[in-house]
Structure formats: C-alpha cells, structure tokens
Amino acid sequence: MDIKDIQNLIKFVSKAEVSEVKYKTKDFEITIKTPLAGSEVAYAQPAVYHTAPQQVAAQAPIATPAAAPAEKAEAASDDSKYITIKSPMIGTFYRKPSPDKDVFVNVGDEVSVGKVVCVIEAMKLFNQIDSEVSGKIVKILVDDATPVEYDQPLFLVDPS
C-alpha cells in the first residue's frame, strides 16, 4: 500500500462518516479513527463583550466604518477570479518539509500542476500536497502548523 492509497483511504473514511476502519493484509496493517464519526464539530467561540461608547468615541468620524464594508466587499469580489487549492484531508498543515528547510511556496511564487505546495500530517504520516492548477500564489489562507479540515481552502492562485 503506497501513500496515495493511504490518502484515498483517509478520504473515504472521512466521507463515509464512520468512527473507525481497520485494514489488514499479510504485510501491512492500518487503523484509521475519526474523532466524532462524521458528526458536526462544535467549536467554542470566545465571548465578545461590547461596552457603551464613550464621549471620545462619539467624536470619531463616521465615514471610516462605512468605508470598511465597501473594502471587504471589493476584496471578496476580487477573490472570485482566483482558484482555490483545498485540503484533501484532515490533518496539520505545514509550509515546510521540515523545520530546518525553506517553505514550499510564498505569496507571489509561480506554481504548476504537480508542484508540492505544502505538507499535511495525518496520523504521523506526512502527505505532500501537489498543486492541481498552474498560476501565481496570491494568498496563503492557513497559518503554519495549524489543523485543517477536509476541503478547507489553503491557497488562492491567480491562473492568469
């Protein structure tokens, strides 16, 4: 069983919504366990408390808050022309092959189909993630050494 077979098995288990799968042959044995058997994961959100505006805050210009939503809407429409590289599995995202090596890609780097863009560690296996598109990396959407979910956007690529 090679790494691609293991990745496909992990994808299958995550989609099948089962809690555990054991695969055993004469020479090989693997057990894949998922935390909540495919049920929705509830994330705790920190509580946000708002205080009443003070007199100094009331004197602030009102045009600034109105400009911020317009900028966000403009940025969202710009993102639609980009192609997203998504995580093919659940695991921990790493931008480097090892701590003492350079990152695979930076913002502004050109990528082609098949170029390694990151590594996702799942169950002590480090899986290289290849680009499925050619273009220029516009944005890296995940911080290094953070957990990622299946189908979570990792990179934005400008195909032009």
Protein Blocks (a to p, Z undefined) as FASTA:
>chain_A
ZZklmmmmmmmmmmnopabdcdddfkbccddddfklopacdddddddddddddfklmmpc
fklmmmmmmmmmmmmmmmmmpccdddfbdcdddfbfbfkbccfbdehiacdehiafbdcd
eehiacddddfbecddfbdcbdehiacdehiafbdcdfZZ
